[in-house]
Amino acid sequence: MGSYVPNTKEQRQEMLKEIGFQTIDDLFAHIPAEVKIQGGLNIPEGKTELEVRRDMENIAAKNQVFKTIFRGAGAYRHFIPATVKSVISKENLLTAYTPYQAEISQGILQSIFEYQTMICDLTGMDISNACVYDGAEASAEGVAMCRDRKRSKALVSATVNPYVLETIKTYCFGNEMEIEVIPEKDGLTDIEYLKEHVDAQTACVLIQHPNYYGNLEEAAEIGEITHGAGAKYVMNVNPISLGVVKTPAEYGADVAVGEGQPLGLSIAFGGPYLGFMAATQKMMRNLPGRIVGQTEDHNGKKGYVLTLQAREQHIRREKASSNICSNQALCALAVGVYLATMGNEGIKKAATLSTSKAHYLSAELAKVGYQTENKGEFFHEFVTVSDVPAAKALAALEEKGILGGFPLDEHRILWCCTEVNTKEEMDAVVQILKEVQ
């Protein structure tokens, strides 16, 4: 097995001699013997690349890879153009480090700048950061950035993704923000409850649109209620849905957040993903992380720099509202390439196909006893209820190589369709479930 240390034994010996030591043991002689590992580490011997590859392939073979998927619930299978992988695989981008030295990082800085620009175009917001780790964290950071000295309570809808809600609760526990969950009513945010509980202590109201069940919320009315109480309005949105649904800016949102995975990132067992964050101009200095800006050098040549960086990275850490000091630059590059390749019409077509196919599947499932529970409009996810146990129905699909919807309870299933699902696949699902009793 080769070594990742590039220096030869002779070179290391020469370096030791230069600083006045004869051996590595001499270099670390000041460390007490009792805390040093005596002898070798109790781990297996190194393997060749071929042996490692075989071991990894054997482990991967234990996974069941589904060709057909009708499950979303936060991670979605969309078509990814070949240009995405081709561009992000270039070694000068694939292995790029944090761009602190602008003069040698213009490529990665420009890619982040373009990503920020496209996120603003997509959401209609004024400013975007360079992204955070995932959508759940983006939501939690979006809540935290709305807090001020007089307002420290967050109202969060129960119709957001459960994992997003748990992440927000964790953040609020850590920064001592009060969190109140707005109950759901018929799969939507209970607006009457919101009216009664939003008050002068409320820093923000957060909803997911479309929500966890696929429903489109009364986003405009919720925004009016929120702003009427002087609170900030945070919207967690599905980026693909923005091809056909109004943008957060059109609903009057102060902060727009979400999971960027649908924009050119594969499902990949849950990561790495990307959380996007955008805001109005007034909220710019509350955005966590970093923002890349465009400028000119002394010769008038266009260049890119880190315009804003998280304060906690350098100074005033005790006053910082976030501990985010990095971003998913490679994932942001993938999103940027995806959006540039798809364009406005491509995103619109993906969204249109996703919602039309979801409505087709919903209607067909109803014919075989799986009634759609959603009362109002939905995007590309919907909930069915049936007398047949969910586990039994999904097991029948798995036997045919189909990953069905996500089981919400014993009889309710959350289904999802995207542009990659075909009519033949949907008809096959219906036929299989028709025979399950």
DRENLOLO-708373 format. One line per 5 residues: number of its first residue (from 0); their letters; for each residue y, x, z of C-alpha. Coordinates in steps of 0.05 Angstrom, whole numbers. Example, Ala and Ser with C-alpha at 12.3 -4.5 7.8 and 13.67 -1.06 7.14 Angstrom:
<rs>
0) as) -90,246,156 | -21,273,143
</rs>
This chain:
<rs>
0) mgsyv) 0,0,0 | 68,27,-19 | 125,38,30 | 191,2,28 | 225,64,58
5) pntke) 251,104,-2 | 261,170,35 | 206,223,31 | 178,257,92 | 216,320,73
10) qrqem) 282,282,66 | 273,250,135 | 258,318,165 | 321,346,134 | 363,289,162
15) lkeig) 334,301,232 | 350,375,227 | 422,359,205 | 434,319,270 | 399,369,314
20) fqtid) 329,342,324 | 260,367,304 | 220,302,307 | 228,227,309 | 204,228,381
25) dlfah) 261,276,398 | 310,226,367 | 286,170,413 | 272,213,474 | 326,178,515
30) ipaev) 287,112,512 | 240,105,574 | 167,117,557 | 145,52,591 | 182,9,540
35) kiqgg) 155,46,479 | 92,22,443 | 36,72,457 | -9,84,397 | -9,39,336
40) lnipe) 8,-35,330 | -50,-83,338 | -45,-111,267 | -90,-105,207 | -84,-47,158
45) gktel) -39,-56,98 | -67,-88,34 | -56,-74,-39 | -12,-120,-80 | -74,-149,-113
50) evrrd) -106,-165,-46 | -43,-197,-20 | -37,-239,-83 | -109,-264,-76 | -98,-282,-2
55) menia) -35,-320,-18 | -67,-357,-76 | -125,-378,-31 | -77,-405,21 | -36,-441,-33
60) aknqv) -100,-473,-61 | -106,-513,4 | -44,-552,-16 | -51,-616,-56 | 0,-615,-112
65) fktif) 16,-684,-139 | 34,-691,-212 | 63,-761,-200 | 110,-774,-141 | 143,-838,-117
70) rgaga) 169,-811,-51 | 240,-791,-33 | 267,-802,38 | 312,-742,32 | 277,-696,-18
75) yrhfi) 276,-717,-91 | 239,-694,-154 | 288,-691,-212 | 284,-657,-279 | 310,-585,-275
80) patvk) 333,-553,-341 | 301,-485,-357 | 370,-452,-356 | 373,-459,-281 | 315,-414,-265
85) svisk) 333,-367,-322 | 403,-354,-295 | 388,-350,-220 | 330,-302,-233 | 377,-247,-257
90) enllt) 370,-191,-206 | 444,-179,-196 | 451,-252,-174 | 382,-261,-141 | 393,-204,-91
95) aytpy) 469,-210,-82 | 494,-201,-10 | 553,-232,25 | 614,-219,-20 | 659,-185,31
100) qaeis) 679,-131,-19 | 713,-173,-72 | 722,-115,-120 | 646,-108,-129 | 628,-182,-120
105) qgilq) 667,-218,-175 | 604,-248,-206 | 578,-283,-143 | 649,-302,-121 | 663,-335,-188
110) sifey) 596,-373,-184 | 616,-400,-116 | 685,-418,-141 | 655,-456,-199 | 606,-491,-152
115) qtmic) 664,-513,-107 | 702,-539,-168 | 643,-580,-192 | 630,-610,-123 | 703,-632,-121
120) dltgm) 695,-663,-191 | 631,-698,-169 | 658,-726,-103 | 731,-735,-123 | 753,-696,-62
125) disna) 808,-643,-60 | 771,-583,-30 | 700,-559,-22 | 671,-502,19 | 619,-453,-7
130) cvydg) 564,-499,21 | 523,-497,85 | 448,-493,98 | 426,-565,84 | 448,-637,82
135) aeasa) 432,-653,155 | 474,-595,178 | 530,-614,131 | 532,-683,163 | 534,-654,233
140) egvam) 589,-605,213 | 626,-662,180 | 626,-700,247 | 647,-638,287 | 706,-622,241
145) crdrk) 737,-690,256 | 743,-679,331 | 811,-667,362 | 840,-664,433 | 847,-739,439
150) rskal) 787,-763,400 | 716,-739,416 | 670,-797,400 | 630,-805,336 | 602,-871,310
155) vsatv) 541,-859,265 | 503,-913,228 | 430,-923,245 | 417,-928,170 | 425,-853,158
160) npyvl) 364,-810,148 | 330,-802,217 | 329,-726,211 | 404,-726,196 | 416,-769,257
165) etikt) 375,-723,301 | 414,-662,276 | 480,-697,291 | 456,-714,361 | 438,-641,372
170) ycfgn) 507,-618,350 | 542,-670,393 | 501,-649,454 | 521,-577,443 | 596,-589,433
175) emeie) 599,-646,484 | 619,-699,434 | 600,-771,450 | 556,-803,397 | 545,-877,390
180) vipek) 495,-905,339 | 517,-967,301 | 456,-1012,295 | 429,-1035,229 | 429,-1108,206
185) dgltd) 384,-1127,148 | 380,-1054,126 | 456,-1043,128 | 507,-1018,178 | 526,-1074,227
190) ieylk) 600,-1083,209 | 614,-1131,266 | 588,-1080,316 | 632,-1027,284 | 694,-1071,290
195) ehvda) 681,-1081,365 | 666,-1009,382 | 713,-966,341 | 772,-948,386 | 826,-897,402
200) qtacv) 773,-846,426 | 735,-850,360 | 742,-786,320 | 701,-809,261 | 652,-859,231
205) liqhp) 595,-832,189 | 552,-873,141 | 501,-855,88 | 512,-886,19 | 463,-903,-10
210) nyygn) 430,-907,59 | 361,-886,81 | 331,-951,55 | 365,-943,-12 | 416,-998,2
215) leeaa) 489,-992,-20 | 532,-1001,42 | 598,-1040,45 | 631,-973,41 | 701,-997,24
220) eigei) 704,-1045,83 | 676,-994,131 | 729,-945,108 | 785,-995,120 | 759,-1010,191
225) thgag) 753,-936,207 | 823,-918,183 | 851,-980,217 | 830,-949,283 | 860,-881,265
230) akyvm) 791,-848,258 | 766,-804,201 | 716,-831,151 | 655,-787,135 | 607,-806,79
235) nvnpi) 539,-775,67 | 524,-787,-6 | 467,-775,-56 | 500,-731,-109 | 459,-760,-166
240) slgvv) 482,-831,-148 | 554,-810,-162 | 537,-814,-235 | 541,-891,-229 | 568,-906,-159
245) ktpae) 640,-898,-137 | 659,-830,-108 | 674,-819,-34 | 747,-808,-54 | 749,-877,-85
250) ygadv) 723,-906,-20 | 778,-869,18 | 732,-819,53 | 764,-761,90 | 701,-719,87
255) avgeg) 642,-722,38 | 576,-689,55 | 505,-691,30 | 441,-656,10 | 449,-616,-54
260) qplgl) 374,-609,-67 | 373,-663,-123 | 421,-619,-163 | 373,-568,-192 | 331,-548,-132
265) siafg) 257,-563,-129 | 226,-599,-70 | 194,-534,-48 | 163,-557,18 | 231,-572,47
270) gpylg) 273,-512,30 | 313,-473,19 | 362,-530,6 | 438,-534,6 | 488,-577,43
275) fmaat) 552,-593,6 | 617,-608,42 | 683,-632,11 | 746,-660,42 | 817,-682,30
280) qkmmr) 873,-631,28 | 894,-651,99 | 825,-633,126 | 821,-566,90 | 831,-522,151
285) nlpgr) 778,-560,189 | 724,-543,138 | 672,-495,167 | 643,-435,132 | 680,-401,75
290) ivgqt) 721,-421,14 | 728,-378,-49 | 795,-380,-85 | 822,-356,-151 | 879,-306,-153
295) edhng) 908,-249,-194 | 908,-174,-181 | 970,-129,-187 | 957,-124,-262 | 958,-199,-270
300) kkgyv) 883,-202,-282 | 846,-263,-256 | 801,-250,-196 | 763,-286,-140 | 766,-274,-65
305) ltlqa) 745,-305,1 | 807,-347,13 | 785,-377,79 | 731,-352,125 | 703,-381,189
310) reqhi) 747,-358,247 | 686,-348,291 | 662,-292,246 | 720,-247,265 | 771,-272,316
315) rreka) 788,-333,359 | 715,-349,367 | 728,-390,430 | 771,-438,389 | 723,-446,331
320) ssnic) 692,-515,318 | 632,-486,281 | 585,-426,283 | 572,-427,208 | 589,-360,179
325) snqal) 545,-358,116 | 525,-402,58 | 467,-414,10 | 498,-374,-47 | 436,-371,-91
330) calav) 423,-446,-83 | 497,-459,-97 | 490,-419,-161 | 430,-462,-181 | 470,-525,-168
335) gvyla) 528,-498,-209 | 483,-481,-267 | 449,-549,-263 | 515,-586,-263 | 543,-544,-320
340) tmgne) 480,-557,-361 | 476,-631,-347 | 550,-647,-352 | 581,-714,-335 | 538,-752,-385
345) gikka) 474,-718,-362 | 486,-737,-289 | 504,-808,-309 | 440,-814,-350 | 397,-786,-293
350) atlst) 428,-836,-245 | 421,-894,-294 | 348,-879,-308 | 333,-870,-234 | 362,-937,-213
355) skahy) 334,-976,-273 | 264,-949,-261 | 268,-965,-187 | 287,-1037,-202 | 230,-1042,-253
360) lsael) 179,-1016,-202 | 207,-1062,-149 | 197,-1123,-193 | 127,-1103,-214 | 104,-1088,-143
365) akvgy) 128,-1157,-122 | 78,-1188,-171 | 19,-1156,-133 | 42,-1174,-62 | 91,-1117,-45
370) qtenk) 156,-1155,-34 | 222,-1117,-35 | 256,-1121,32 | 325,-1098,9 | 373,-1157,11
375) geffh) 430,-1128,-30 | 440,-1075,-84 | 399,-1011,-81 | 402,-946,-120 | 335,-911,-131
380) efvtv) 299,-925,-66 | 275,-990,-37 | 229,-1017,18 | 168,-1062,7 | 129,-1101,57
385) sdvpa) 57,-1124,47 | -3,-1151,85 | -42,-1090,61 | -37,-1032,111 | 10,-979,84
390) akala) -40,-923,100 | -94,-957,59 | -49,-969,-1 | -23,-897,-1 | -93,-869,7
395) aleek) -116,-907,-55 | -58,-876,-95 | -74,-806,-69 | -145,-813,-94 | -116,-820,-164
400) gilgg) -69,-761,-156 | -7,-802,-141 | 38,-790,-81 | 63,-860,-62 | 123,-879,-21
405) fplde) 138,-859,50 | 106,-903,104 | 159,-931,151 | 109,-968,194 | 42,-1003,187
410) hrilw) 62,-1049,131 | 129,-1023,103 | 136,-969,50 | 198,-933,25 | 191,-921,-50
415) cctev) 233,-877,-96 | 240,-869,-171 | 277,-817,-211 | 286,-802,-284 | 221,-763,-287
420) ntkee) 177,-823,-271 | 149,-858,-332 | 133,-931,-345 | 59,-912,-352 | 60,-880,-282
425) mdavv) 94,-941,-251 | 45,-988,-285 | -13,-946,-259 | 14,-952,-187 | 17,-1028,-194
430) qilke) -53,-1032,-223 | -83,-989,-168 | -48,-1029,-113 | -69,-1094,-145 | -141,-1075,-130
435) vq) -129,-1055,-57 | -141,-1111,-7
</rs>
